[in-house]
Amino acid sequence: MFDKKYTMTADPPPPMGWDEYEQIVRNELSRLLQEYSGCNAPIGEQPIQKLLERHPCLIPGARGPDGGSGHAPFPLAVISQPLLPGFPHRRPDFMWLAMDSMYLSPIIVEIERPNKAWFTQANRITAQLTEAHGQLTQWQAWFAHPENIQQFFFYYDLPQDLRRLTLRPHYVLIYGRRDEANSSRQRADMRAQLPRTNETLMTYDRLEPDRWNDDFLCVRRENDGYQAITVPPTLTLGPAFADWLALIHDKDAAVRRSPYLSPERKEFLIQRFPYWSKMVADGLSVINLGDAE
């Protein structure tokens, strides 16, 4: 009655170690930021969007607004370009559905180009920054309507236990570089006054690979559910979050696309995804949270 109903693989091919993966992430971020600072800088946010989709461990907010939650985000993934149902304008770039024992915190993340300026030569806030900051206001206004929140819960298929938590959205703008934003005391003081309640404004220099995010995927929310975009090479499988991982489809394709996973690890993950989905369907009543393969 109290026996585990699942079986762990005895000697699976190992995932990539965190130290190796962290160095890959740092190198890719550094190279791209150098490209943005060069004379032939990429146009638009697409290159940085793709980098963050590949490496969700760089995206702030998985552990909530204060970064201190020990709970994993739902559904073990960051959501790329999330839809706010009924909102007619621009989508956010990313969203974590972070939580703790009291709050459900949609962390809405907007990215702008790293080479955009915070200030004019006359030390005034640039029109580009004002426009980006104003986008956060539009999303805050959307969350202020109770009917939108009900649509939000339904669209993202949130479990009932998460819907009972107090909703506490938070908004993050990643914009520009620190050297320009803090190039004088006056600019640093002005910058410090910009964030409003429930907002974080940061530069790309704040982005760091977070080891706590090593199991989190990047997904899209489609009409038929969550679709995997990327699977991190550090991902391990087990009973702890098998129920949430089972909600994400097309994981096989994301694994095959990964340039970081070894062929042996790819084959292992593809073989074991259906096993853990079946365990969820059969009912995982007794688990060991430390079991991982």
N, C-alpha and C positions, 0 to 999 in steps of 0.2 A: 504493500500500500504506500509506503514512504520511500520506495526505491526510485532512483533516477530512471527515466524512460529513454534517455538518449545515450549515445556512445561517442566518445571523443576519439579522433584519429590518433593512433599511437605515435607515429613519427612523421608528421606532415612536413612538406617543404616549408621552410620558414619564411615569414614576411620580411620585407626589407627592414633593417634596424633603423631606429629613429635617428641616430647620429648621422648615418649615411644619407637618409632622406632629408634631414634638416639642411645639410650642406648643399644638396641639389636645389632645394627651395631657395635658399639664400643666394646661390649663384644665379639662378634664373631671374629672381627679383632684381638683383643688382645690375645684371646685364640690361634688363628692360628699362630700368630707371635711367641708366646711362644713355640708352637710345632716345628716351624722351628729352633728355637734356642736351642732345646733340643738334646740329644744324639740320639734319634730316630726320627730325622727330616724327614718330608715327602720328597720323591724323586720327582724332577721335579717341574714344575710350576702349575700343574693341580689343586691342592687344592686352591691356591690363585686365579687362573682363575675362578674357580667355585664360590668362595666367592664374587669376583667383579661382576660376572654375576648376583648373587643374589641381590647385593647392588650397583647399578650404581651410587648412590649418593657419593660413595667413589672415583670414577674415575675422575681425574682432566681433565679439558678441555671443559666442557659443555658450559662455558661462554666465550670461545675463548682463544687465547694465553695469553692474559693479565688478564683474569678472570673478565673483567669489562662489558661484553656485557649484555644487558637486553633482548636479543632475545633468544628464546628457540631453541635448536638444532633440525635439521631435522633428522628423522621423529618423534620427541618427544622421542628419544631413543638413547642409545649408541649401536653401532653395534659390535658384538663379532666376532673375527677372520675374519675381512673384506677382501674380495678379491680385489686385484689390477689387473684388467683385463690384461692378457698377461704376468704378472710377474711370472717367473717360480720358484721362490724360496719361502722362508718362508713368510707366511701371518703375518701381525701385530696381536697383541692380541685384541686390541679394537680400535674403531674409533668413535669420535664425528664429526658430520657435523655441526660445530658451525658457527655462523654468527653474523654480526652486519649490520649497514646500508651501509657499504662500502665493506666488505670482506666476502667471504665464506672461512672458515678455516677448512679443514679436520685436526682434531687433531689425529695424529697417535700415539697410546700408545703401547709401548713394555714393558712387565713385565719379570723380571728375579727373581730367587729365593731370598727371603729375607736374606738367610744365605750365599750368595756369597760375597766374599771380594772385596773391591775396590783396595787394595794395598797388595803387598808382604811384607815380613818381611824387605826387603831392601828398602821399600818405593818406589817401582816402581808400575805402573799401572798393574793390573793382566791381563793375557791373556783373561780371561773370560769377563772382562769389555771391553777390546779392541774389542773383537768379538761382544758383544752386541751393543756397540757404532757404530761399522761398519755397523750393520744392518740398522741403521737409515740412513746412507749414501746411501745404496742401494735404499731405498724408496725415498729419496730426488732425486736421479738420475732418478727414474721412473717418478716422477712428473715433471721433467724438459722437457719432450717431449710433445709437444702440442697434438699429436695424442693420447697419453695415457689419457690426460685430457678429450678429447671428449668421449673416451670409458668409462671413469669414470663417467661423467655426465649421459651417457646413461644407464650404468649398475645400478646406484643407483637411476634412475628415478627421477632426480632432477627437480623441477618445473622451468619454464623459468625465473621467477623473481630471482631465486637463481643463475642460470647460468650466469646472467648478472653482478653479483657481481665479484669483483676482487678476484682471487683465491690466498689464502695465507696459504699453509700448514704449520703445526707446528708438531714437533716430540718430544715425551716425553718418557724417559726411567726411569722406576721405578726399583731400584736396591739396594740391601743390606740395611744396617742399619747405622744410624747416628753415633753411638758410635765408630764404626770402621772407617768410612770415615773421621771423624773429630777428631780422637784420638790424633793428634798432630797439631801444627800450620803449619808445613810443608805439612801435608796431606790436611788440610783444604785449604791452598793456591793452591795446585795442583788441588784439586777438583774444585775450583772456575774457573780454566782456561779451564776446559774440554768442557763445552757446546759451540757449534758453533752457528752461526746465525740460528734462527728459531728452536732452541733446548732447552729442559728443561731436566736436569738430577736431579733426586731426590731419596731420600731413602724412605722406607716404613713408616718412622716416620712422613713424611709430609702428609700422607693420613688422611683426616678428612671427616666425613659425612657433606655434603653440603645441607643445608635446601632448597636452591634454586632448587635442583635437585629432589625434592620430588615427582614429577609427571612423571619422565622419566623412560621408560621401558628399558629392554635389549632385543635386537633382533638379528636375523641372516638374512642376505640377501641371499635368495634362488632364483632359476630361476623364480619361480612364485610370487616373491615379498618378503616382509618383514615378518618374522615369529617370534612371541613372544617367548622369552625364560623365562623371568620373568616379573611380574607386581608388582610394589611396593605396600605395604599395605596402603600407604599414597595417592595413586592415587585418584584424583577427576575427574569427567566427566563434560562436558559442551560444549558450542559452540566454545570456543576460539581456540582449536586445534583439533576439531572433524574431520576436513578434513585430517590432518596428521595421527591421530589415526586410521582412517578408512583404511589407507594403510596397517596396520599391521594385519595379520591374525593369527589364533590359539591363540587369547587372552583368550578365554574360558579355554583352556587346561592349559595355564600358571596360570590363576587364581585358577583353581582347584588344581594345584601342590603347591601353596603357603602355607607354614606353618604359616604364619603371619596373614592372613586375617581371620576374623570371618566367620562362615558359612552364616550368614545373609548378610554380605558385599559381599561375593563371589556370592551368588545368585542374589543380586542386580546388580552387575557389569555385570554378564552374561546376565541378562535380558535387560540391558540398552545399551550394546554395539551395538546391531542391530538397536536400536532406533536412536542413534546418527549417525550411518552410513546411515540410510535412510534420516535423515535430511540433511546430506551432499549431497546425491544424488538428493534430491529435491531442494537444493539451500538454503544455509544459508546467506541471503542477509542482514538481520538486526539482530545484536546480541548485547548482553551486556557482555563485557569481564569479568565482575565480577560474572557472573552466574556459579555456580559449585555445583555439588551434589555428 
